[in-house]
């Protein structure tokens, strides 16, 4: 019997017995079967997490105790790194080496928030001087409550860890809802949370489709917060449903990220990073640098070299040691990428390389689409304004610094971007002018748990990682204690004045 729902400290099958089968995007083979949660299961998970939080046991743990829990989880992730990497590769089709890097980042995330919890142990309450001796005024940081944590399919465990770790540090209860396409690492993480000593009811897991249980999770008044990473349309729906009960919402909704290269840049490095930024994980990365904005004088040199390198990138599944990138997540997603490309060409983009799904025999059972470059693009085109979430790089040109800034900001999104220039002052000016949550200078892609991650505009709101990543899961409470109430009542004060 398939039991992949974890509710109130127990592994369960869905109430109606529904099952979902997970297939490899690379090989088309069955990976596993999981329980498909329904509304009754979602309500049970909400009741479990609500009750666990309201009992107050986990909140009463000291910040030190929660820090130690997070450290144990980090150690167990390191112990199971190979198991987790294989599970993630099987679900997503990504190369095993990439998944192993991800697991190291997951462990680092739990360790960072373990350290953050120790910091908050010292500053979880502060005294506010109000200038009156008989008044004691304090500000406290307390757990926000029951949090619903909804993850994407491209980096399943990493993105969930960015939510689970701060939720545990703060003392929240929560429900994990991984993508229905990639649930395996979330299931194993729940086993790790259980082994590490997370109290029953604090951590709950629902596998299954968001289209079935999403509205229940986001609109229920017992839920205090929703943290979601995924697509813009779903993010908008979550915002609307959560607004019914005025709960907190944190959203990371992707981006259309400009990678700006000036003529004075180190072009070998810029080109190398541009290829990786666009085609890593077949472009299925929210921060992918799929908008190349290059100074006109170096356009031909840069684009010709990117095309040459793109042609040489081998495709393959997790077990292919020669592969440098893998498949798209599903047949439906492949069709969306193909339609996206067709529309770009119809609007006037020039296809330079790629553009047709791989027809190699070894890719016949998977969803492989090669690195693709589109030239002659501009900001009126759909392919420049919207994500393909695939390995498609669009190319635009500019002549001046002001034009580069205008192009970089001509998007509804604002997640990340990069500037390549040997002119330090110019690069700094652009980093300030570009309206994106992360700007890399002469680099592309790195992040650390110590620094906040999130976007401007349609890329979402709130932040993950860093100090603000923990604060998302905290409420601020002001406590005012009057140690001499007879001296302070407004009416008593007025009467005293009138008698005087």
C-alpha positions as CSV (number, residue, x, y, z in Angstrom):
1,X,0.0,0.0,0.0
2,X,1.3,3.4,-1.0
3,X,1.6,5.7,2.1
4,X,3.3,9.0,1.2
5,X,1.1,11.4,3.1
6,X,2.5,12.3,6.5
7,X,-0.1,13.8,8.9
8,X,0.0,14.1,12.6
9,X,3.2,12.0,12.9
10,X,1.8,9.1,10.8
11,X,2.4,7.9,7.2
12,X,-0.9,7.5,5.5
13,X,-2.6,6.6,2.2
14,X,-5.0,9.2,0.8
15,X,-8.6,8.8,2.1
16,X,-10.0,7.9,-1.4
17,X,-7.0,5.6,-2.2
18,X,-6.0,7.7,-5.3
19,X,-2.5,7.1,-6.7
20,X,-0.3,9.1,-8.9
21,X,2.5,7.5,-11.0
22,X,5.8,9.4,-11.4
23,X,7.7,8.9,-14.7
24,X,11.3,9.7,-15.6
25,X,11.5,12.7,-17.9
26,X,14.7,11.3,-19.3
27,X,13.7,7.6,-19.9
28,X,10.0,7.4,-19.6
29,X,10.2,4.7,-17.0
30,X,8.1,4.5,-13.9
31,X,10.0,6.0,-11.0
32,X,7.4,5.4,-8.2
33,X,3.8,5.6,-7.2
34,X,2.6,8.1,-4.5
35,X,-0.7,8.8,-2.8
36,X,-2.7,11.6,-4.4
37,X,-4.0,13.8,-1.6
38,X,-7.6,15.0,-1.8
39,X,-9.5,17.7,0.1
40,X,-10.2,15.4,3.1
41,X,-6.5,14.8,3.4
42,X,-5.7,18.5,3.2
43,X,-8.2,19.3,5.9
44,X,-6.7,16.6,8.1
45,X,-3.2,18.0,7.6
46,X,-4.5,21.5,8.4
47,X,-6.1,20.2,11.6
48,X,-3.0,18.4,12.6
49,X,-0.7,21.4,12.1
50,X,-3.1,23.8,13.7
51,X,-3.5,21.7,16.8
52,X,0.3,21.1,17.1
53,X,1.0,24.8,16.9
54,X,-1.8,25.8,19.3
55,X,-0.6,23.3,21.9
56,X,2.5,25.5,22.1
57,X,5.0,22.7,22.9
58,X,7.2,23.5,19.9
59,X,7.0,27.2,20.4
60,X,8.2,26.6,24.0
61,X,11.4,25.1,22.7
62,X,14.3,27.5,23.1
63,X,15.9,29.0,20.0
64,X,18.9,26.8,21.0
65,X,16.8,23.6,21.0
66,X,15.4,24.5,17.6
67,X,18.9,25.3,16.3
68,X,20.1,21.9,17.5
69,X,17.2,20.3,15.6
70,X,18.2,22.1,12.4
71,X,21.8,21.0,12.8
72,X,20.7,17.4,13.2
73,X,18.7,17.7,10.0
74,X,21.7,19.1,8.2
75,X,23.8,16.2,9.3
76,X,21.2,13.6,8.2
77,X,21.0,15.3,4.8
78,X,24.7,15.0,4.4
79,X,24.4,11.3,5.5
80,X,21.7,10.7,2.8
81,X,23.2,13.0,0.2
82,X,23.6,10.2,-2.4
83,X,20.1,8.8,-1.8
84,X,18.5,12.2,-2.1
85,X,20.5,13.1,-5.3
86,X,19.4,9.9,-7.0
87,X,15.8,10.5,-6.0
88,X,15.9,14.0,-7.4
89,X,17.6,13.0,-10.6
90,X,15.0,10.3,-11.1
91,X,12.1,12.7,-10.7
92,X,13.5,15.7,-12.6
93,X,15.8,14.0,-15.1
94,X,18.7,16.4,-14.2
95,X,22.3,15.2,-14.2
96,X,23.3,13.3,-11.0
97,X,26.2,15.7,-10.4
98,X,23.9,18.7,-10.4
99,X,21.6,17.0,-7.9
100,X,24.6,16.3,-5.7
101,X,25.5,20.0,-5.7
102,X,21.9,20.7,-4.8
103,X,22.0,18.4,-1.8
104,X,25.1,20.1,-0.5
105,X,23.2,23.4,-0.8
106,X,20.2,21.9,1.1
107,X,22.4,20.9,4.0
108,X,24.0,24.4,4.0
109,X,20.6,26.0,4.2
110,X,19.6,24.0,7.4
111,X,23.0,24.9,8.9
112,X,22.6,28.5,8.1
113,X,19.2,28.7,9.8
114,X,20.6,26.8,12.8
115,X,23.0,29.6,13.2
116,X,20.3,32.2,12.7
117,X,18.2,30.6,15.4
118,X,21.1,31.1,17.8
119,X,21.3,34.8,16.8
120,X,17.6,35.2,17.5
121,X,18.0,33.6,20.9
122,X,19.9,36.8,21.8
123,X,17.6,39.3,20.1
124,X,14.1,37.6,20.1
125,X,13.0,40.3,22.6
126,X,14.2,43.9,22.9
127,X,13.5,46.6,25.3
128,X,12.0,49.9,24.0
129,X,12.8,53.0,26.0
130,X,9.6,55.1,26.1
131,X,10.9,57.6,28.5
132,X,8.7,56.7,31.4
133,X,10.1,54.9,34.5
134,X,6.9,53.0,35.3
135,X,6.4,51.6,31.8
136,X,8.1,48.5,30.6
137,X,7.9,48.3,26.8
138,X,9.1,45.2,24.9
139,X,9.1,43.9,21.3
140,X,9.0,40.1,20.8
141,X,9.5,38.0,17.7
142,X,7.1,35.0,17.7
143,X,6.3,32.2,15.2
144,X,3.6,33.3,12.7
145,X,1.8,30.0,13.1
146,X,0.7,27.3,10.6
147,X,2.5,27.8,7.3
148,X,1.7,26.1,4.0
149,X,5.0,25.5,2.0
150,X,4.5,24.9,-1.7
151,X,7.5,24.0,-3.8
152,X,8.3,23.8,-7.6
153,X,9.4,20.9,-9.7
154,X,12.8,22.2,-11.0
155,X,14.7,22.3,-7.7
156,X,12.3,20.3,-5.5
157,X,14.3,19.8,-2.3
158,X,16.4,23.0,-2.4
159,X,13.3,25.2,-2.7
160,X,11.4,23.3,0.0
161,X,14.5,23.6,2.3
162,X,14.4,27.4,1.9
163,X,11.0,27.3,3.5
164,X,11.2,24.4,6.0
165,X,14.4,25.5,7.7
166,X,13.3,29.0,8.6
167,X,9.8,27.7,9.6
168,X,11.4,25.3,12.0
169,X,13.8,27.9,13.3
170,X,10.9,30.2,14.1
171,X,8.8,27.5,15.8
172,X,6.0,27.2,13.2
173,X,4.0,24.2,12.2
174,X,3.7,23.5,8.5
175,X,2.4,21.5,5.6
176,X,4.8,20.7,2.8
177,X,3.2,20.5,-0.7
178,X,5.8,19.5,-3.3
179,X,5.1,19.6,-7.0
180,X,3.1,16.6,-8.0
181,X,5.8,15.9,-10.6
182,X,8.7,15.6,-8.2
183,X,7.7,14.4,-4.7
184,X,10.4,11.9,-3.9
185,X,12.9,14.1,-2.1
186,X,10.2,15.8,0.0
187,X,9.1,12.3,1.1
188,X,12.6,11.4,2.2
189,X,13.0,14.8,3.8
190,X,10.0,14.1,6.0
191,X,11.6,10.8,7.1
192,X,14.7,12.9,8.1
193,X,12.6,15.4,10.0
194,X,11.0,12.6,11.9
195,X,14.3,10.9,12.6
196,X,15.8,14.2,13.8
197,X,13.1,14.6,16.4
198,X,10.6,17.0,14.9
199,X,7.5,16.8,17.1
200,X,4.4,15.0,15.7
201,X,2.0,17.4,13.9
202,X,4.6,20.1,13.4
203,X,5.7,18.8,10.0
204,X,3.1,17.4,7.6
205,X,3.4,16.3,4.0
206,X,0.8,16.2,1.2
207,X,1.7,14.6,-2.2
208,X,-0.6,15.3,-5.1
209,X,-1.9,18.0,-7.4
210,X,-2.2,21.6,-6.4
211,X,-5.2,21.9,-8.7
212,X,-7.1,19.6,-6.3
213,X,-6.0,20.8,-2.8
214,X,-4.4,24.1,-3.5
215,X,-7.4,26.3,-2.9
216,X,-8.2,24.4,0.4
217,X,-4.7,25.0,1.7
218,X,-4.5,28.6,0.8
219,X,-7.9,29.8,1.8
220,X,-8.5,27.9,5.0
221,X,-8.7,30.4,7.9
222,X,-6.6,28.1,10.2
223,X,-3.6,28.7,7.9
224,X,-1.5,31.8,8.9
225,X,0.9,31.9,6.0
226,X,1.5,30.6,2.5
227,X,5.0,30.4,0.9
228,X,5.0,29.5,-2.8
229,X,7.6,29.1,-5.4
230,X,6.3,28.6,-9.0
231,X,4.6,30.2,-11.9
232,X,3.0,33.6,-12.0
233,X,-0.6,32.5,-12.8
234,X,-0.6,30.2,-9.8
235,X,1.0,32.8,-7.6
236,X,-1.8,35.2,-8.5
237,X,-4.5,32.7,-7.7
238,X,-2.8,32.0,-4.3
239,X,-2.8,35.7,-3.5
240,X,-6.5,36.0,-4.3
241,X,-7.4,32.9,-2.2
242,X,-5.2,33.9,0.7
243,X,-6.7,37.4,0.7
244,X,-10.0,36.0,1.8
245,X,-8.5,35.5,5.3
246,X,-5.8,38.2,5.0
247,X,-3.0,35.7,5.7
248,X,0.6,36.4,4.9
249,X,1.9,35.4,1.4
250,X,5.5,35.0,0.3
251,X,5.9,34.4,-3.4
252,X,8.8,33.7,-5.7
253,X,7.4,33.6,-9.3
254,X,10.3,33.4,-11.6
255,X,11.8,36.0,-13.9
256,X,12.9,37.0,-17.4
257,X,16.4,37.8,-16.4
258,X,18.7,40.2,-18.4
259,X,22.4,39.3,-18.8
260,X,24.0,42.6,-20.0
261,X,27.4,42.4,-21.7
262,X,29.4,45.6,-22.4
263,X,32.2,45.7,-25.0
264,X,34.8,46.4,-22.3
265,X,34.0,43.1,-20.4
266,X,36.2,40.0,-20.2
267,X,34.4,38.4,-23.2
268,X,35.7,34.9,-22.7
269,X,34.4,34.8,-19.2
270,X,31.1,36.6,-20.1
271,X,30.4,34.1,-23.0
272,X,31.2,31.1,-20.8
273,X,28.9,32.3,-18.1
274,X,26.2,33.3,-20.6
275,X,26.1,29.7,-22.0
276,X,25.7,28.2,-18.5
277,X,23.2,30.9,-17.4
278,X,20.9,30.1,-20.3
279,X,21.3,26.3,-20.7
280,X,22.0,24.8,-17.2
281,X,19.2,22.3,-16.3
282,X,17.8,23.0,-19.8
283,X,16.9,26.5,-18.8
284,X,14.4,25.3,-16.2
285,X,15.7,27.8,-13.6
286,X,13.8,30.8,-12.3
287,X,17.0,32.9,-12.5
288,X,18.2,31.6,-15.9
289,X,19.9,34.3,-17.9
290,X,17.8,33.7,-21.0
291,X,17.8,37.4,-22.1
292,X,21.2,38.3,-23.5
293,X,21.6,42.0,-24.0
294,X,24.9,42.7,-25.7
295,X,26.6,45.9,-26.8
296,X,26.1,46.3,-30.6
297,X,29.9,46.5,-31.4
298,X,30.5,43.0,-30.0
299,X,27.2,41.4,-31.0
300,X,28.6,39.3,-33.8
301,X,31.6,38.1,-31.9
302,X,29.6,37.2,-28.8
303,X,26.7,35.6,-30.5
304,X,28.8,33.5,-33.0
305,X,30.8,32.0,-30.1
306,X,27.7,31.3,-28.0
307,X,26.1,29.5,-31.0
308,X,29.3,27.5,-31.5
309,X,29.3,26.4,-27.9
310,X,25.6,25.7,-27.7
311,X,25.9,23.3,-30.7
312,X,28.4,21.3,-28.7
313,X,26.4,20.8,-25.5
314,X,25.4,17.1,-25.3
315,X,22.0,16.1,-24.0
316,X,21.4,13.1,-21.8
317,X,19.8,11.6,-18.7
318,X,21.1,11.3,-15.1
319,X,23.2,8.2,-16.0
320,X,24.9,9.7,-19.1
321,X,28.3,10.8,-17.9
322,X,28.9,12.7,-21.1
323,X,25.7,14.8,-20.8
324,X,26.0,18.5,-19.9
325,X,22.2,19.2,-19.7
326,X,19.1,17.0,-19.4
327,X,15.5,16.8,-20.5
328,X,12.5,19.0,-19.9
329,X,10.2,17.9,-17.1
330,X,7.3,16.6,-19.2
331,X,5.7,16.2,-22.6
332,X,3.3,19.0,-21.8
333,X,6.2,21.3,-21.0
334,X,8.1,20.3,-24.1
335,X,5.0,21.2,-26.2
336,X,4.8,24.6,-24.4
337,X,8.5,25.3,-25.3
338,X,7.9,24.3,-28.9
339,X,4.9,26.6,-29.1
340,X,6.9,29.4,-27.5
341,X,9.7,29.0,-30.1
342,X,7.2,29.0,-33.0
343,X,5.6,32.2,-31.8
344,X,9.1,33.9,-31.5
345,X,10.0,33.0,-35.1
346,X,6.6,34.2,-36.3
347,X,7.2,37.5,-34.6
348,X,10.5,38.0,-36.4
349,X,13.2,36.3,-34.2
350,X,16.0,34.6,-36.2
351,X,16.7,31.0,-35.2
352,X,20.5,30.5,-35.1
353,X,20.8,27.0,-33.5
354,X,18.6,24.3,-32.0
355,X,14.8,24.8,-32.1
356,X,13.7,21.2,-32.7
357,X,13.3,18.4,-30.1
358,X,16.1,15.8,-30.2
359,X,15.3,12.9,-32.5
360,X,18.3,10.8,-31.4
361,X,17.4,7.2,-30.6
362,X,18.7,7.4,-27.1
363,X,16.3,10.3,-26.4
364,X,13.2,8.7,-27.9
365,X,11.5,8.0,-24.5
366,X,12.4,11.4,-22.9
367,X,11.6,15.1,-23.4
368,X,14.8,16.5,-24.8
369,X,15.1,19.9,-26.4
370,X,18.5,21.3,-27.5
371,X,20.1,24.7,-26.5
372,X,18.5,27.2,-28.8
373,X,19.5,30.8,-29.7
374,X,17.2,33.5,-31.1
375,X,18.7,36.7,-32.6
376,X,17.1,39.9,-33.7
377,X,14.8,40.1,-30.7
378,X,13.3,43.2,-29.1
379,X,11.1,44.0,-26.1
380,X,7.8,44.0,-28.1
381,X,8.2,40.2,-28.6
382,X,6.5,37.6,-26.4
383,X,9.8,35.6,-26.2
384,X,11.5,38.6,-24.6
385,X,8.7,39.4,-22.2
386,X,7.7,35.9,-21.0
387,X,9.6,32.9,-19.7
388,X,10.0,29.8,-21.8
389,X,11.4,27.9,-18.8
390,X,13.4,26.0,-21.4
391,X,16.8,26.3,-23.1
392,X,16.0,29.3,-25.3
393,X,18.3,32.3,-25.3
394,X,17.0,35.6,-26.8
395,X,19.5,38.2,-28.0
396,X,19.0,42.0,-28.0
397,X,21.5,44.8,-28.6
398,X,22.2,48.2,-27.1
399,X,24.4,51.2,-27.9
400,X,24.5,53.1,-24.6
401,X,24.5,52.6,-20.9
402,X,21.1,54.3,-20.6
403,X,19.7,52.0,-23.3
404,X,21.1,48.9,-21.5
405,X,19.3,50.0,-18.3
406,X,16.1,50.7,-20.1
407,X,16.1,47.3,-21.8
408,X,17.0,45.5,-18.6
409,X,14.1,47.0,-16.8
410,X,11.6,46.6,-19.7
411,X,9.9,43.5,-18.2
412,X,7.1,42.8,-15.7
413,X,9.6,40.6,-13.9
414,X,12.4,41.5,-11.5
415,X,14.1,38.5,-10.1
416,X,17.8,38.7,-11.2
417,X,20.2,40.0,-13.7
418,X,23.9,40.5,-14.5
419,X,26.2,43.2,-15.7
420,X,29.5,42.4,-17.4
421,X,32.0,45.3,-17.6
422,X,35.6,46.2,-16.7
423,X,34.4,49.6,-15.6
424,X,33.7,49.2,-11.9
425,X,31.8,52.5,-11.7
426,X,29.6,51.7,-14.6
427,X,28.8,48.3,-13.3
428,X,27.9,49.7,-10.0
429,X,25.6,52.3,-11.6
430,X,23.7,49.6,-13.4
431,X,23.5,47.4,-10.3
432,X,21.6,50.3,-8.7
433,X,19.5,51.2,-11.6
434,X,18.3,47.7,-12.5
435,X,15.0,46.7,-10.8
436,X,15.8,43.1,-9.9
437,X,16.2,41.3,-6.6
438,X,19.7,40.0,-7.3
439,X,22.3,41.6,-9.6
440,X,25.6,39.8,-10.3
441,X,28.6,41.8,-11.5
442,X,31.0,39.9,-13.7
443,X,29.4,36.7,-12.6
444,X,26.1,34.8,-13.0
445,X,24.1,32.5,-10.7
446,X,25.8,32.1,-7.3
447,X,23.8,32.6,-4.1
448,X,24.5,31.8,-0.5
449,X,22.1,31.2,2.4
450,X,23.4,34.2,4.2
451,X,22.0,36.7,1.6
452,X,18.3,37.2,0.8
453,X,16.7,35.9,-2.4
454,X,13.6,37.2,-4.0
455,X,12.3,39.5,-6.7
456,X,10.7,42.8,-7.6
457,X,7.5,43.4,-9.5
458,X,5.8,40.2,-10.9
459,X,8.7,38.1,-9.6
460,X,7.0,38.0,-6.3
461,X,7.2,39.5,-2.8
462,X,8.9,38.6,0.4
463,X,12.3,37.1,0.7
464,X,13.9,33.7,1.2
465,X,17.3,33.0,2.8
466,X,19.2,35.6,4.8
467,X,17.8,37.3,7.9
468,X,14.6,38.3,6.2
469,X,14.1,34.7,5.1
470,X,13.6,33.9,8.8
471,X,11.6,37.0,9.5
472,X,9.0,35.9,7.0
473,X,8.0,33.2,9.6
474,X,7.9,35.6,12.6
475,X,5.3,38.0,13.9
476,X,6.2,41.1,15.9
477,X,4.4,41.6,19.2
478,X,4.7,44.7,21.3
479,X,4.2,44.2,25.1
480,X,3.5,47.3,27.2
481,X,3.5,46.8,31.0
482,X,2.4,49.6,33.2
483,X,3.9,49.0,36.6
484,X,2.0,51.9,38.2
485,X,-1.5,51.9,36.6
486,X,-3.0,54.3,39.1
487,X,-0.7,57.0,37.9
488,X,-1.4,56.6,34.2
489,X,-5.1,56.5,33.4
490,X,-6.1,59.3,31.0
491,X,-9.3,60.3,32.9
492,X,-7.5,60.1,36.3
493,X,-4.8,62.3,34.9
494,X,-7.3,64.9,33.6
495,X,-9.2,64.9,37.0
496,X,-5.9,65.4,38.8
497,X,-5.1,68.3,36.6
498,X,-8.5,69.9,37.1
499,X,-8.2,69.6,40.8
500,X,-4.8,71.2,40.7
